[in-house]
Amino acid sequence: MDRRHFVTSMAAGGTLALASGGTGAHEKDDARTFATPEAAAKSPPEKLAYVIGVYAGTGVKQPDYLATIDVDPASKTYSQVVHRLPMPKVGDELHHFGWNACASCHGTRARRYLIIPGLVSGRIHIVDTANRRDPMLHKVIEPEEVVRKTKLTAPHTVHCLADGQIMISMLGDEQLGGPGGFLLLDDKFEIAGRWEAGTKGMNYNYDFWYQPRHNVMISSEFGIPEAYEPGFNLDDVGAGKYGRNLHFWNLEERRVEQSIDLGDEGLIPLEVRFLHDPAAAQGYVGAALSSAMWRWHQPNGSWQADKVIQVEGIEHEGWPFPVPGLITDLVVSMDDRFLYFSNWLHGDLRQYDISDPANPKLASQLWLGGVLGEPNDAGRDLNGGPQMLQLSYDGRRMYVTNSLYSTWDNQFYPDMKSWLLKVDCHPEGGMTVDPNFFVDFHDRPGGPARAHEVRLQNGDCTTEIFQ
């Protein structure tokens, strides 16, 4: 099957699923998905954001929740939590989540359901956002069913596929060891099995991004759950319990075709981001522990990775080694003009001009907490450091939270008070913190929670995969 036929057949499968019921269109199918990056960038500004509220590590024994945040500056409830949807059980540690539909299935199904896994529990929640302000729980898949049908645990990244299925990267096997794999849900949110034809070449798993036009999926490596769950131990890195590889999969054949060992300058590669232009066979991955940004590209038919940014460690009192920046998240603007990433330990948010993708140029930098004690640019006290990032389609608004993972939060920021900030991003470069937007997740009814990933009501710059 050639690539053009492969993409066409995937889209046809999605249309059939919609016609037969599936996740069905509660509203016009294309109202919340976009065919091109240009169309997404011209869409109206978001008015709502969905943010994970996690109780793990806080001492509060209540179920985690999904918060709906009003992000419309013209609203009377701007910068407020306007709805909370608690999950049914305690102990999930909600982490990353995603939509049932994106640009890859544009015109075949509506963006309506959020798939919200529990990284620790393995439980998968399906949330219906037909009422966007007050979403409701639609379905729960218990971890016992996940393990029985796939032998996988620790669900992480969620992406929809063009055929209407949903793929979730899984970080562990049933014994919390490696290499993990990829779980598939069908369009009715039933477990359809595993995606990969085999795990040969994989050591660990974490994030992934696919691009049908190039018949490729790229996955990264964090570590095994038994290593990261108790907290970070540097000895585990030397013992090989954390990753350093990028894997390039043949998307049609569902197998690893090429792997690149990033070496000691690429330890713990986490988030992967293709450029949004579907013709561009290149993107970026942040190596967290090495605090390096790597660019992958395909110059001569095979994939290559080059280090393009290095954040140097900084000597700091009380630390036995230079404090690494710890790049924990990155996002590329919809027009492929700017790359943003967070240094969770140093405490800075950076904006790079990537008009020349091989030579990023620092355009702006904000200090938003961190262990170094740098004066911050938010105009208020901030605990923790910038962590999860989400950018609006038009590239003007960046949403930032500060929780990484409960045991790591407590290890590096034992007095963490969690928050959500909004940063205004200027079209020609530059960033400023919106002084009128601040959501305090610490001082909340029911006790302190921690904010993690952010999704915007009609999608965002880490949702869309264009064909």
N, C-alpha and C positions, 0 to 999 in steps of 0.2 A: 504494500500500500504506500503510495507516495504521500508527501506531506500535505499537499493541497487536498487530496482525497481524505486524508486522516482528519484534518480540521473540519471539512465539510460534513463528514460522517458524524463527528462529535456534535456539531451543531444540529444536525438532523435528529440525532438521538434525543437532544434536549427538547426539541419541538414536540416530538412524540410523547415525551414524558409529561409535558405541560398539558397536552390535549387529553391525556388519559387520567388526569387528576393531579398526581404529584404534589409539588408545592404550590401549584396553581397561581394565577395572577389575581390577587385581591384588587388590584388597580391596574391601570395600563402598564403592560410589561416593560416598556422602555422608560417609564417615568423615573426610575431610580437606578438605571444603568446607562452606560454611555458607550458609543461605538468607537470613539477616538479620544486620545488625550486632549485634543483641542476642544471637543464637545464638553468633556468633563470640566476643563478649566473655565469654560464660559457659563457653567451652571450656577444657579442662585446660591448665595452663601448659606451655610448650614445654620439652623436655628436650635438644634439639639445635639448633644453629645452623650454617648453612653460610656460609662466608666465603671470598671470593676472596683468594688470595695471589699477588701480582704481582712478578715479578723485573725488569721494565723499570725502568731507571734506577739499579739497584743494582750493576751490573757482573757479576751472576751470569748465566751463559749456560745457563739451564735452562728447561724449560717451566713456565709458570704452573700453579697448582694450585687445587683446591677443598679447603678445610679443613673438616672436621667438628669442631665444638667442643661439648664437654659443658657444658651450661648448667643442669644439674640440681643444686641446692645439696645434695641428699641423696646425690649420687654421690661415690665415691672419686676420680673423675677430673674433678671439677668444675673449670672454668676451664682445661681442657687440650685440646690438639689430639689427638683420638683417631683420626683417619684423614686421610690426604692422598691425593687423586686427581690425579695429574699429567695435564696435557693432552698430546697426542702430539707437539706441535712447539713450538719456541722462537719467541718474538716476538709472541705474541698480544696482550699487554696486555689481559687480561680486565678487565672494568669493571662494567657492570650486567648483571643476569641475572634471570630470572623463571620462573614455573611454567607448565606446560601447561594447568592448570585453576585456576579460582577461583570466586567466588560467582556469576559471570555464567553459568556452565555447571553450577551445582549440580544434582546428581541425574542428570547425563548422562555424567559421566566423573570419574575419580579424579585427585586431585592427586598425581602420581607423578614426572613428568619435569621436570628443570631445563633450561632453554635458556640456554646460556652463550656469548655472542658474544665474539670478540676485537675490541676497538675499532680496533686498529691493523691486525691481519692481515686482518680481515673474515671469519675462519673462525667457523663456528657449531657449538658442541658440544651434544649432547643427552646428558644424564646421567640414568640411571635410579636412583631412590632407593627401589626396592622394599625393599632392605635399607637402612634409613634411616641407620644408623651408618656403613656402608661402601658408599657409592654407587659405581656402575660406569658407565664410558663406554658409551653405547648407539650413538651415531652421530656422525659428523663431516661437515659440509658445507663443502667447500673454497671459498675465496674466488673462484676462477676460475668455479665454477658460479654463485655469487651474481651476479657481474658479467655473465656470459653471459645469464642469465635475467632480470635486473632492471636492469642498468646502475647499480647502487648499491654504495656502500662505507660503511665505518665504522658497523657496527651498534651500537645503543645500548639504548634501553628495550624491554623485552619485556612484552607483556600477552597473555593469552589472550582469545579472543572467544567469544561465546555459542554460535556454531555449531561450536566445536571447533577452529577455525583459531587460529593464533598470529601476532600482528602485532609487528613489530620496527621501530622508527624507525631510519632510516638517514640519517647526517649528510652524506654526500657522494655525488656522482655518480662515474662511472668514472675521472674525471680529478681527483678529490678536491676538486671545486668544489661549489657549491650548485645547487639548494636541497636536494638529497637527496629522500627520500620514505619510503615504508612498504613493507616486505617482508612477504609472507604465507607461512607454512608451513601445509600441511594437517595433518590429524590423524595422518598417518603420517610427518610431519616431512620431507615433500618440498616443494621450493619451488613455490608455487602462483602466483607472479607478484607484481605490485605491487597494493597495496590501493587507492590513490587513483585517481580517474577522471582527474585532472590536477593539476598543481602550480601552476596560476594563483593568484596571491596569496601564495605562499610565497617567502620570501627565503632562509631557513635552516631547519634542523630541529634538534630535540633531544628533549624529553620529550613525552609525551601521556597523556591520560586520557579515557575516553569514558563516557557515561551514556545508555543506551538509552531510559530513560524520557523524556528531554528531546531525544532524537534529535540528540545533539551529541557531538563529539569536540573537545578543546582541545589544541593543540600549541604549543610554545614554540620559541624560537630561540637557539642558541648561536653558532656560527660555522662557517666552512668548515674542513675538516681542514688545508688548507695553511696556515691562519693559526694555529690553536691547537697543532698538533703540535710545532713547534719550541720552544714556550714563549710566554709572554704578552708582546706588544709593544703599548704604549699607542697607538702610531701606527696600528695596525691598526683600532682602534676608530674613530678619526677618518676612516680610509679606508673605513669601511663594511663591514669584514670580519667584524663581529660583529652580532648581532641585537638588536632592541628591540620586537618585535611578538608579540602573542598572536593565534592563529588559531582561529576557531570554525568547525568543519566541520559540514555536514549529513551526519549519520552514514549515512543511507540512501543518499544520492546520492553520497557520498564526494568532496565538493568543499568548498572554502573558501567559506563563506557570509558571514563577516564577519571583519575583522581590526582589531585595535586597536594603534595605535602608542603605546607607553608613553613615548616621548620620552627625554630625557636623564636622567629620574628612573627609567627602567625599562631601563637598559642590561644586556644579557645575561640575559634571563629564562630561568631553568633549570627547576627541578622544578615540576610542576603537580600540585595535589592538590584534587580535589573533596571536599566533605564526604561522609561515608559514607552518610548518609540519602539514599536514592535520590530522594526527593521534593524535596530541596534543590538548587535550580539556582544553586549558588554554590560557590566554592572560592578557593584562594590560589596565587599564584606568587611565587617569590623572584627579584628582579632582582639578580644577583650583584654586578656591578661598581658599580651604584648603591646597593647595600646597602639595598634597599627591599622591603617586603612589600606586594604588591598583592592586593586582593580583587576577583574578578569575580562578577557577578551579573546577573540578567535582570529589571530592574524593569518594563519596559513592552514586552516582546516582543523587544527587541534587547539585546545584551550590552553591559555597561558594566564598566570597571575603575577602581577607586579605590585610591590609595595609603593604607594604613592603619598602616604602621610605617616609620619611617626610622631607620636606624643611622648616626649621624654619623661621619664620618672623624675620625681622631685624629692630631695632629702627633706625629711620632716621629723621633728622631735617625737620620740616614742615608737618610731617605725624602724625595724631592723634592716630594712632595705628601702631604696627609693620608692615613693608611692607611685604606682602606675595610674595613668588616667582612668583606665578601665572603661573602654568604649563598650557601652551596653546596648545602644540603639542607634539606628541611622534611618534617614528618610531622604528620598530624592524628590524634588519638586516635579509637578506634572509636566512642566515644559523642559525638564532635564537640564535646567540652568544651574540649580543650586543643590548641593549635598549638605545635609545637616547631621551632626552626631553629638551624642552626650558623653562626657567623661564623668562617670558616676562618683568616682573617688576624688578627683581633682575639684569637681564642682562647676565645670564650665560647659556651656552649650556653644557649639561652633557652626558657622555657616561658611561653606566654601563655594566659590564660583567654579563650576565644572564645564564651562563653555569648551574648554579643551580637557576632555575627560582624563587624559593621561597626566595632566599637570594641574591638579586642583590648586586654587589660590584662596587663602584665607580672606574672607570678606567681612566677617563680623564675629564677635565673641561676647557672650554674656556670662557673668558669674552668678550662679544660683545655688549657693550652699557649698557643700564639699567638706573634706576633712582638713584642707589646708588653711582654712580660716580667712580666705580672701574676702574683702568687702564685696557684698553682693549687689547686683543691679536691680533688685526687685523692689527696693524701697521698704522692705520689711524683713524681719528675722525669718530665715529659712533653715530648716533642719533637714539633714539628708542631702543628697545631690540630685541633679537632673538625671532622669532615667528614661522612662518611656516617652516617645515623641509621636505626635500625629500632626499632619499638615493638611490644611484645606486644599481643595482642588485648585483654587486660584493662586495658591502659594502665599497668601497674605496672613494666615493665622496658624500659629503653631501652638499645640496644647502639650503641656509638659507635666508629668507626674514624677514622684521620687522614690517609689518602692521598687526594689529589685526582686527579692525573694525573702520570705520571712526569716529564715535562719541567717542569711547573709545580712539582711537589714539589722538584726539584733547584734550581729558580730561587729559590723563596721560603724553602725549608727545606733548604739544601744538606747538612746533617748529619742528615736525617730518620731517626728510628728509629720504625718503625711499631708500632701497638698496637691492641688491642680492649679497650674498657672496658664495664662495665655500670653504668647509673645507675638507682637506684630512684626511681620517680615516685610521689608520694603522691596519693591519691584527691582530696583537696581542694586540691591545689596544693603545690608544693615538690619539690625533687630533692636526692638525696644519692648520692655515688659508693659503690658496693659495694666495701669495702676488701678483700674476699676473692676478687674476680674481676679478673684482669688477664692478658691473653694477649699475650706479647711476640712480635711477628712479626719482630723484628730478629735476636735471638739464637736462630736456628733451625738444626737440622741441614740442611746443604746451603747455608747462607748466608742473609743477610737477605732478607726479602720485604716487600711492602707490602700491608696489608689495605685492601680497598675495600668493596664492597657486602656486606650481611648479609641472609640469608633465614632465616626460622625454619621448623622442620620441618613445621608444619601451616598455614603462612601467617602473615601479619602485616598491619600497618596500611597498607602500600603495595602489597599484593597484590590486595586484594579490590575488585571492582566489583559492586555490588548492583543488582538490577533491581526 
